[in-house]
Amino acid sequence: MAQVAVTINGRGYQIACDDGQEEHLRTLAAYIDRRVGELVAAMGQVGDNRLLVMASLLVADELSEVSSELKDLKSQIADGANVSADTEKRVEALIDRMAGRIESVAGRLERP
């Protein structure tokens, strides 16, 4: 298992990840750092815990929106909308990848 050093809001964190996922984790951390930076710019430094909770809620909201859009598209596919078989397979694969990533993140968060 790999260890990756990331910086969010000027603080360093050591995060474990699966081998080969280091760059992906760095990209995710950079995204969270940008979101936290946006919150700091709007509200000031209100504490790391509060900023990380707020950033997490913003990201969860984004994920919820994307998930809802994918469900709508999947529903259209199921209802026989004029969608190519290739598009249907791509949507299903995307949903599977998203579910896998969510499960992976949840698993890492549950580890001590």
SVG drawing of the C-alpha trace seen along z (x, -y; Angstrom):
<svg xmlns="http://www.w3.org/2000/svg" viewBox="-40 -36 44 38">
<polyline fill="none" stroke="black" stroke-width="0.4" points="0.0,0.0 1.4,-3.4 1.6,-6.5 1.0,-9.9 1.8,-13.3 -0.9,-15.9 -1.4,-19.5 -4.8,-20.9 -5.2,-24.5 -1.5,-24.6 -1.4,-21.5 0.3,-18.3 -1.4,-14.9 -0.1,-11.4 -2.8,-9.4 -2.7,-5.7 -3.9,-4.5 -3.6,-1.4 -0.4,-1.1 -0.8,-2.9 -3.4,-5.3 -0.9,-7.9 -1.3,-10.4 -5.1,-10.1 -5.1,-10.8 -2.9,-13.8 -5.3,-15.1 -8.3,-14.6 -6.4,-16.3 -5.6,-19.3 -9.3,-19.6 -10.2,-19.6 -7.5,-22.1 -9.0,-24.4 -12.5,-24.0 -11.2,-24.8 -9.3,-27.8 -12.6,-29.1 -14.3,-28.7 -11.4,-30.5 -11.6,-33.4 -15.4,-33.7 -15.4,-33.1 -11.9,-33.4 -10.1,-30.8 -12.9,-29.3 -10.9,-26.2 -9.7,-23.2 -12.4,-20.9 -15.2,-23.2 -13.6,-24.0 -13.1,-20.3 -16.7,-19.5 -18.0,-22.3 -15.7,-21.2 -16.9,-17.6 -20.5,-18.8 -19.8,-20.8 -18.2,-17.7 -21.0,-15.5 -23.5,-17.9 -21.6,-17.8 -21.6,-14.0 -25.3,-13.9 -26.0,-16.1 -23.9,-13.9 -25.5,-10.8 -29.0,-12.2 -28.1,-13.1 -26.8,-9.6 -29.9,-8.1 -32.1,-10.2 -30.1,-9.1 -30.3,-5.5 -34.0,-5.9 -34.3,-7.3 -32.4,-4.4 -34.6,-1.9 -37.7,-3.7 -36.5,-3.2 -35.2,-6.7 -33.2,-6.8 -29.8,-6.1 -27.1,-4.1 -26.0,-0.8 -22.5,-2.3 -23.8,-5.2 -25.7,-2.9 -22.6,-0.8 -20.6,-3.9 -23.1,-5.2 -23.3,-1.8 -19.5,-1.6 -19.3,-5.2 -21.9,-4.3 -19.9,-1.2 -16.6,-3.2 -18.2,-5.8 -19.6,-3.2 -16.2,-1.5 -14.5,-4.8 -17.1,-5.7 -16.6,-2.2 -12.8,-2.6 -12.9,-6.0 -15.3,-4.8 -13.0,-1.8 -10.0,-4.1 -12.0,-6.4 -13.0,-3.4 -9.4,-2.3 -7.7,-3.5"/>
</svg>
